[in-house]
């Protein structure tokens, strides 16, 4: 949604358009946006436009009415009121004198997400205890219908490259074994020039149905997955829930329970963050005492 606002700041923006960009309902999009940015979507949009307008007013021979209309204000008067309220001076005064202004420089939620993925955030607001349910499940031989990106390493980069409508297509595959998932592909499942992160859905090994245009289907061998499921959380706290679970996974030793990480056996995957069930992510493992096949 932040990206959409940056790209369309000089065009009319509705909550429905933002929701479509974010992949959530309008109501849920507005809740998440306010929780993460501290502003309602429309307060945020107006502040972004005013800061950009201030930069435009630094130019020579710029008419205030032109700047106002370029940034979707209905009139000179409406723009002047909003600008004066935001910066404590009229746009005319600023254009002539160019005093220093405190422009709006919003933090990037996608940058924060990447930061906690790399383990660089100290999660100071993390609860002192974090219960995580861990289980090992068997995945049978199956196929994976997926759409690859180019360089994406996480969800936000993937949406920038591919778009946010992939999930809708995957949800429409009726013969799927499980729900759609985001995933990090191991080297042996990647093709040159394609991304680590992708989205897809698993189908049976004998699936002969349609593969949507722009998608591909690959084979996955049987494997074991260690599934991590965090505590239920408020939907607008999803980034903290993900960060908490990543902190657990980063230091978790599967060897204590007779397993070892086996990242080449299949994709590490995440399910859609849904607060009522807790954040869920899984990573391939092999049993340490399992007999190896001969030959």
C-alpha positions in Angstrom: 0.0 0.0 0.0 2.9 2.4 0.7 4.3 1.6 -2.7 1.0 2.2 -4.4 0.7 5.6 -2.7 4.2 6.5 -3.8 3.5 5.6 -7.4 0.0 7.2 -7.6 0.3 10.2 -5.4 -0.8 12.5 -8.2 -3.9 10.5 -9.0 -7.1 9.9 -7.0 -6.6 7.0 -4.5 -9.5 5.2 -2.9 -9.4 2.7 0.0 -10.6 0.0 -2.4 -7.5 0.6 -4.6 -5.3 0.5 -1.6 -6.9 -2.7 -0.4 -6.4 -4.3 -3.8 -2.8 -3.4 -3.7 -2.4 -4.9 -0.2 -4.4 -8.0 -0.8 -6.8 -7.5 2.1 -10.3 -6.3 2.5 -10.8 -2.5 2.7 -11.7 -2.7 6.4 -8.7 -4.8 7.3 -6.4 -2.8 5.1 -7.4 0.4 6.9 -6.8 -1.3 10.3 -3.4 -2.6 9.4 -2.3 0.6 7.8 -3.2 2.7 10.8 -1.5 0.2 13.2 1.8 0.1 11.3 2.1 3.7 10.1 0.3 5.6 12.9 -1.9 7.4 10.3 -5.1 6.5 8.6 -4.6 5.9 4.9 -6.1 9.3 3.9 -4.1 11.2 6.5 -1.0 9.5 5.2 -1.9 10.2 1.6 -2.5 13.9 2.3 0.7 14.3 4.2 2.7 12.6 1.4 1.1 14.9 -1.2 1.8 18.0 0.8 5.4 17.1 1.3 5.8 16.5 -2.4 4.0 19.7 -3.2 6.4 21.6 -0.9 9.3 20.2 -2.9 7.6 21.3 -6.2 7.1 24.8 -4.8 10.9 25.2 -4.6 11.0 25.4 -8.4 11.0 28.7 -10.3 7.9 30.1 -12.0 5.7 27.5 -10.4 2.0 28.4 -10.0 0.4 27.4 -6.7 -2.9 26.4 -8.4 -1.0 24.1 -10.8 0.7 22.3 -7.8 -2.6 22.1 -6.0 -4.3 20.4 -8.9 -1.3 18.1 -9.6 -1.6 16.7 -6.1 -5.4 16.2 -6.3 -6.5 19.2 -4.3 -9.8 20.6 -5.6 -8.9 24.3 -5.3 -6.3 26.9 -4.5 -8.1 27.6 -1.2 -8.3 24.0 -0.1 -4.6 23.4 -0.8 -3.6 26.6 1.0 -5.6 25.5 4.1 -4.1 22.1 4.2 -0.6 23.3 3.5 -0.8 26.0 6.2 -2.1 23.5 8.8 0.7 21.0 8.0 3.6 23.4 7.8 2.5 26.5 9.7 2.8 28.8 6.7 1.0 29.4 3.4 2.3 27.9 0.2 2.8 31.4 -1.2 5.1 32.4 1.7 7.0 29.1 1.4 7.4 29.5 -2.4 8.9 33.0 -2.0 11.1 32.5 1.1 11.8 28.7 1.1 12.4 28.4 4.9 13.3 24.9 6.2 10.4 22.5 6.5 10.0 19.3 8.3 8.8 17.1 5.4 7.1 13.7 5.9 9.6 10.9 5.4 7.6 7.7 6.2 9.4 4.6 7.4 9.1 1.6 5.1 7.1 -1.3 6.6 8.7 -3.6 4.0 12.2 -2.5 5.2 11.2 -3.4 8.7 9.9 -6.8 7.6 13.2 -7.5 5.8 15.1 -6.4 8.9 13.4 -8.8 11.2 13.9 -11.6 8.6 17.6 -11.0 8.8 17.5 -11.0 12.6 18.6 -7.4 12.8 15.7 -6.1 14.9 15.9 -6.3 18.7 12.1 -6.7 18.9 12.0 -4.5 22.0 8.2 -4.7 22.2 8.3 -8.5 22.0 6.5 -10.3 24.8 8.8 -11.8 27.4 7.5 -15.3 26.6 6.5 -16.7 23.3 4.9 -20.1 23.1 5.4 -21.9 19.8 3.9 -25.3 18.9 6.3 -27.5 16.9 5.4 -30.7 15.0 6.9 -32.8 12.2 4.6 -33.8 9.3 5.1 -36.0 6.3 4.6 -34.5 2.8 4.0 -37.1 0.1 5.3 -37.1 -3.4 3.5 -34.2 -5.1 3.6 -31.4 -7.6 3.9 -27.7 -7.0 2.2 -25.1 -9.1 4.1 -21.8 -8.6 4.9 -18.4 -10.1 8.4 -17.3 -9.8 9.8 -13.8 -9.4 13.1 -12.4 -10.6 15.1 -11.3 -7.6 12.6 -11.4 -4.7 13.8 -12.7 -1.3 10.6 -12.0 0.6 6.9 -11.2 0.2 7.2 -7.5 -0.3 9.8 -7.7 -3.0 7.8 -10.5 -4.7 4.7 -8.3 -4.8 6.7 -5.5 -6.4 8.0 -7.8 -9.1 4.9 -10.0 -9.7 1.9 -8.3 -8.2 -0.4 -9.1 -5.4 -3.0 -11.0 -7.3 -1.1 -14.3 -7.4 -2.9 -15.5 -4.3 -6.3 -15.1 -5.9 -5.3 -17.3 -8.8 -3.8 -20.0 -6.5 -6.9 -20.0 -4.3 -8.9 -20.8 -7.4 -7.1 -24.1 -8.0 -9.8 -26.5 -6.7 -7.7 -29.7 -6.6 -5.0 -28.2 -4.4 -3.8 -30.5 -1.5 -3.3 -27.6 0.9 -3.9 -23.8 1.0 -1.6 -21.5 -1.0 1.8 -20.6 0.5 4.7 -18.3 0.2 8.0 -20.1 0.0 11.7 -19.8 -0.1 13.1 -22.1 -2.8 16.3 -24.1 -2.3 19.0 -23.8 -5.0 18.0 -27.1 -6.5 14.5 -25.9 -7.2 15.4 -22.6 -8.7 16.0 -21.7 -12.3 18.8 -19.2 -13.4 17.5 -15.7 -13.2 14.6 -16.4 -10.9 13.8 -15.5 -7.3 14.4 -17.3 -4.0 10.9 -16.3 -2.9 7.8 -17.5 -4.8 4.2 -18.3 -4.2 2.4 -21.6 -5.1 0.1 -24.4 -4.1 0.7 -28.2 -3.9 -1.3 -30.7 -5.9 -1.2 -34.5 -6.1 1.5 -36.3 -8.0 -0.9 -37.4 -10.7 -2.5 -33.9 -11.1 -3.5 -33.4 -14.8 -5.5 -30.2 -14.4 -4.9 -26.8 -15.8 -1.8 -24.8 -14.9 -2.7 -21.0 -15.0 -1.0 -18.9 -17.6 2.3 -17.5 -16.3 2.7 -20.3 -13.8 4.6 -23.6 -14.0 4.4 -27.0 -12.4 7.4 -28.9 -10.9 7.7 -32.2 -9.0 8.4 -32.4 -5.3 9.7 -35.6 -3.7 8.3 -36.9 -0.3 9.8 -35.1 2.6 9.4 -34.3 6.3 8.5 -30.7 7.4 9.0 -29.3 10.8 6.1 -26.9 11.3 6.2 -23.9 13.7 3.0 -22.3 14.8 2.9 -19.2 17.0 0.3 -18.0 19.4 -2.9 -16.4 18.1 -2.5 -12.6 17.7 -4.4 -9.5 16.7 -4.4 -9.3 12.9 -2.8 -5.8 13.0 0.1 -7.2 14.9 1.2 -9.7 12.2 4.7 -8.2 11.8 5.5 -8.8 15.5 4.0 -12.3 15.3 6.3 -13.1 12.4 9.3 -11.6 14.0 8.7 -13.5 17.3 8.4 -16.9 15.4 11.6 -16.1 13.4 13.5 -15.5 16.6 12.5 -19.0 17.8 13.3 -20.7 14.5 16.7 -19.0 14.3 18.0 -20.7 17.4 15.9 -23.9 17.3 18.0 -27.1 17.3 16.1 -29.9 15.6 18.8 -32.3 16.7 17.5 -32.3 20.2 14.5 -34.3 18.8 16.4 -36.5 16.3 16.1 -34.3 13.2 18.4 -32.2 11.1 17.6 -29.4 8.7 17.3 -30.6 5.1 16.7 -27.5 3.1 17.3 -29.1 -0.3 14.4 -31.6 0.3 11.8 -28.9 -0.4 10.8 -25.3 -0.1 10.6 -23.6 3.3 7.1 -22.2 3.4 4.9 -19.7 5.2 1.1 -19.7 5.3 -1.0 -16.6 5.1 -0.7 -14.7 8.4 -4.1 -15.1 10.1 -4.3 -14.0 13.7 -6.8 -16.5 15.0 -4.5 -19.5 14.3 -1.1 -17.9 14.9 1.7 -17.4 12.3 2.8 -20.7 10.7 6.0 -21.5 8.9 7.7 -24.8 8.1 11.2 -26.0 7.2 12.3 -29.4 5.7 14.0 -31.9 8.0 15.4 -35.4 7.9 15.3 -37.9 10.7 18.9 -38.6 12.0 18.4 -42.2 12.7 16.4 -43.0 9.5 17.9 -45.8 7.4 19.4 -44.6 4.2 18.4 -46.3 0.9 20.9 -48.7 -0.5 22.4 -48.2 -4.0 
